[in-house]
Amino acid sequence: MNMASNDHLALLAQRIFDDLRAMSPDGAGVSRPAYSQVETQVLTYLAELARAQGLAVETDAAGNLWFSRPADREAARFMVVGSHVDSVPEGGNFDGLAGVVAGLLVLIRGRDRDFRLPVKCLALRGEESAWFGSCYLGSKALTGQMSAADLTAPHKADGRPLAEHMAALAIDTAPIAAGQPLIPLDRIAGYLELHIEQGPLLVERDIPAAVVTGIRGNIRYRSVTCTGAGGHSGAVPRAYRHDPVLAMADLLTRLDDSWLHILQTGGDLVVTSGVVGTDVARHAITRIADSISFSLDIRSQSNEVLDHMRDYLHEEMADIARVRGVHFETGPEIAAAPALMDDAMAAGLMAAMPRAGVAPFSMASGAGHDAAVFAQAGVPAAMVFVRNRNGSHNPREAMEISDFMVGTNIISAYLEATDP
Ligand SMILES: [Zn+2]
């Protein structure tokens, strides 16, 4: 890599991040609501910057922006480097935006280089579910996957549906409601997304960037209820108890043991029970609870592991119910399939890592991304994660520009033709 141009691009990236942070401040962080005026202002800023850099700018029928070298504007088939420009309320500046800035930098550097295939950068709207309860709005609209429920989803602040918010931005929702892709999807040879890592792995392992192998799917139960028998904490002997709290503890311990086993045998899994509670109106320190409710969120890159965990969960609930004389009720299951990243693209990115000055490293993504929407639509997709401290969806997100440049350089090295 040409160091001078790398330094120049790093300074430009820093300026874009600083300018857009200043454009959307909220508390200690930034707020860029999905399909809002602020989101439009961010896109307008990026369009002006791209034009000043000699790039062509187009808007699609869902209000997403496309950037390309002028010569590639009408290309029949092209690679896409993109991500989203919206944020959660009082979120961090880099979630989403980093991937869009990376795409722009790839194009700016590509002005005097050859790409193996034409490249377009895509700035998507509306990825975060925080605003309408529904996520991936810009990419779902683009790929013809937006549902009627998405279009009628009410905004968290004003209660007006997404379709009205889109109409207010002069977006015609009729073609989107028809569920047809807004461009022929076979024109997209592949979708690449750089994103900050939202977990601690790269920080813990001291690695600046990684290739993502897959986006975890999940099975979720909002509220599993375990019902037993209440009683006096001092008066009921162990043998006569049907304590739902201990039954839940048994279940979580067994799920945890199974989790460890699956990891030790090379599988991918995460298990979380983030909402746990006995009934506030009836519980007391001296009372055996009569019921407890808890959430379960089970995620894996592998459908097989998810199916196994679903079976295991139900077997263990039946066993614990028998032993402890309690009753489990899971309520409805919410499921999302894992999104596999394209093997050839992931391998190509891994091979590009040494050319960007880092050793090849890959990992799973625990959170969902627009890349999953493209994969679902049959477009080969791949992702690069960049090291980031303090998690994401909060103002304390911390990505170093030098790490960001490593991630961007991996994508450039992958897209640029290596032989003359
Ligand atoms: Zn994001």
Boltz pocket constraint, residues with backbone or C-beta under 6 A from the ligand:
constraints:
  - pocket:
      binder: B
      contacts: [[A, 84], [A, 95], [A, 96], [A, 127], [A, 195], [A, 368]]
      max_distance: 6.0
